[in-house]
């Protein structure tokens, strides 16, 4: 994968570039200090992944991310934890808190590489043909498959697709998150952020920012927090910290 680094701090750019070389096979094809020069580079160069600082002058990383081409995956880097949850509202792959730990960087890169494979033209995209009150019927490789709602742990919106996490499977489907959510039992599946719908039966714990489903940490968006607390706790818990 080809990546670029965008950060207004020279030392942060240098440190991240060295860390990337240590832990991955990513090809760093550009290092930039601001959004403007980065966008000019993207117009004429292939880039798969961008490491993007949030706190930058003139154009912030959050504003810049909203302008990026759909095929470019984003990992935010920031020294401010309060930005972490905002980053997920922009389909970010991950966020890294500074100072960046090597193990955390490895995890984020692995996630980006997995998503790149899922989104590639070579990966088969499933089609949701229909649904009942208990299951979806998905067409894959000229066959129809039954996917029980009870097996679906959560669904992640990713660019123009959704990834359905069911058991050990990851099924990628050409459909947006809102559309597939409407096909599912509303008492069982709840929208917790712009990018995630979760089966309430698989929620092990949660706090004011994160829903935990097994080893997966799913961000709880501000827009969806009140409805989540109301549905999951029957109004006995407050969404306010």
PETA-V713055 format. One record per residue. N is the residue number from 1. PHI is phi as a letter, one per 40 degrees, with the letter a starting at -180 (999 if undefined). Layout:
N,PHI
N,PHI
//
This chain:
1,999
2,c
3,b
4,b
5,b
6,b
7,a
8,c
9,c
10,d
11,c
12,c
13,c
14,c
15,c
16,c
17,c
18,c
19,c
20,c
21,c
22,c
23,b
24,a
25,b
26,c
27,c
28,c
29,b
30,a
31,b
32,b
33,b
34,a
35,c
36,c
37,c
38,c
39,c
40,c
41,c
42,c
43,c
44,b
45,b
46,c
47,b
48,c
49,a
50,b
51,c
52,b
53,c
54,c
55,c
56,b
57,c
58,g
59,b
60,c
61,c
62,c
63,c
64,c
65,d
66,c
67,c
68,c
69,d
70,c
71,c
72,c
73,c
74,b
75,b
76,c
77,b
78,a
79,c
80,b
81,c
82,c
83,c
84,d
85,c
86,c
87,c
88,c
89,c
90,b
91,f
92,c
93,c
94,a
95,b
96,b
97,c
98,c
99,c
100,c
101,c
102,d
103,c
104,c
105,c
106,d
107,c
108,c
109,c
110,d
111,c
112,c
113,c
114,c
115,c
116,c
117,c
118,c
119,c
120,c
121,c
122,c
123,c
124,c
125,b
126,c
127,b
128,c
129,c
130,a
131,a
132,b
133,c
134,b
135,a
136,c
137,b
138,b
139,c
140,a
141,f
142,g
143,b
144,b
145,b
146,c
147,b
148,c
149,d
150,c
151,c
152,c
153,c
154,a
155,b
156,b
157,c
158,a
159,f
160,c
161,b
162,b
163,b
164,c
165,c
166,b
167,f
168,c
169,c
170,b
171,b
172,c
173,b
174,c
175,a
176,c
177,c
178,c
179,c
180,c
181,c
182,c
183,c
184,b
185,c
186,c
187,c
188,b
189,b
190,b
191,c
192,b
193,a
194,d
195,b
196,b
197,b
198,b
199,c
200,c
201,c
202,b
203,c
204,c
205,a
206,a
207,b
208,c
209,b
210,a
211,b
212,b
213,b
214,f
215,c
216,c
217,b
218,b
219,c
220,b
221,c
222,d
223,c
224,b
225,c
226,c
227,c
228,c
229,c
230,c
231,c
232,c
233,b
234,g
235,g
236,c
237,b
238,c
239,c
240,c
241,c
//
